[in-house]
Amino acid sequence: MRTLLKLMSAGGYNPPTPPPPPVLWTPANLANVALWIDAADSSTVTLNGSTVSQINDKSGNNRHAVQATSASQPTYTTGGLNSRNVLTFDGTDDQLEITNTLSMIRNVAYAGSWTVASISTIVGVKVLFFYATTGAASSLFYSYRDWE
């Protein structure tokens, strides 16, 4: 009762301050993000006509996804899925490669990967991404193709 009287005597009732609006979550909210490929962000995509030759890593670690061979580049579609920009892989040989990724996974206690995909037809066993090493070199591939 005393607090209410003090508020009233200080010029009337002051309602509590409303909470701030919610903040949109992104991987930038996480510490130590090793790789962040975002096809929906057109500012990170390098096009070769209607296909993608590179998507820049938004983590700041310069682990860009690259495909130099035109015939193996996925197609880029603006507003293709829920009004988001998307990549379309042909299911045969389209892929993006991120090289020198061994340091990214070495001495890591845990890791996670999130991929949003819409698959219209599955014939055989397909992979969305895979990891390969050759000696000291390593690569991460984003693809939609037959498992070999």
N, C-alpha and C positions, 0 to 999 in steps of 0.2 A: 504494500500500500504506500509506503514511503517513496518508492521509486516512481510510481505512477504520479504521485503528487509533485515530485521534482520535475518530471517531464512536462506536466501541465503548467507548472509555474515558470518553466523555461521558454514558454512561447507556444504551448499546445503539444498535442500528441505527434510524435515523429514515428512513422511506421518503419519497420526494419528494412534495411537495404536488400533489394532482391539479389538472388545469386547471379553470378555472371553467366552468359550464354554458354552452352556446351562447346568444347573445342573439338574440331574434327581430328580424329586420330590418324596418324601416318607412321610409317616406319621411322621417320625422323625423331619420333618420340622415344625410340629405343636407344640404349647406349651401345656403342661398338657394332653398328650395322656393317656387315662385311660386303654386301652386295644388294643393290636395289634397282631392279629393272622394271620400268613402268611404261608399258606401251600406250597407256591411256594419255600420257603426257606428251603431246606432239612436239614440245620444245626439246625433247631428248632424242627424237627419232630423226635419222638421216635417211631420206628417201632416194631411191634410184628409179624414178618414174613412179609407179604404184607399188613397188616392192621396197623392203627395208634392207639397207646395207649395214646399218649400225643403230644400236640404241645405247645411249650413254648411261653409265652407272650413276645413279643419284646419291649413292652413299658417300661420294667424294673420294673413293679409293681407285678410281679410273679402271675398273674392271668392266669395260664396255663389251656388249654382245655384238659380234661382227660376223658378216658373211660377205666375202669378196666376190664369190661366184654368182652372177646374176640369176642363173637358172635354179639356184638353191636358196634364193632369198624368199622369205614369206611375204605375202601380200598384206598391205596396210589398208584397213577400211576405217574411214572416219565415221563415228557414230554407229558402229556395227553391232554392238551388243549392249542393250540397255542405255543407249545414247553415249556409249564409251567407244573410244578408238580401240581397235583390236588388230591382232596379227592372225592371218589365216595361213596355216601350213598345208601343203598339198598332200601329205600323208605318204610321200615317197622319199624325197631327198631334201626338202626345205629344212634348214636349221640355222641357228645363231650360235656362235662359239665364243666362250669367254675363256681366254688363255691364262696360264700361270696362276691357277687357283689353288695350288697345293698349300700355299701359305695361309689361305683363307680358312682351310679346315684343319690345319695342323694345330695340335694342342688346344682344341676346342672342347669344352666340357659338354656342350649341347648345341644343337643347331636346329633351325626350322626353316621351312620353305612353304610359301603360300602361292598357289597358282589358281587363277580363276579361268576356267575353260568351259566351252560349250562344244560338245562333240556330236556331230550329226550322224555319222556312220562309223562303225568299228568293224573292220575286216581283219582277222588275225589278231596278233598281240602287238599293241602299239605302246610307245613310251612318250611321255611329255617332256622329260628331261633326263639326262644321264651324265655320269661323271666318268672320265677316262684318264688314265695315267700312262706315260711312256717314259721310263727312266725317271729323271728328275722333273720332266715336264708334265703338266696336268691341264685338263680343260673341262669345263662344264658346258654342256650342249643343251639348248632349248630347242625342242623339235617335236613333231608329231609324226612318227614314222614307225616302220616295222622294227620289232626287237630282233636283233641279229645275234 
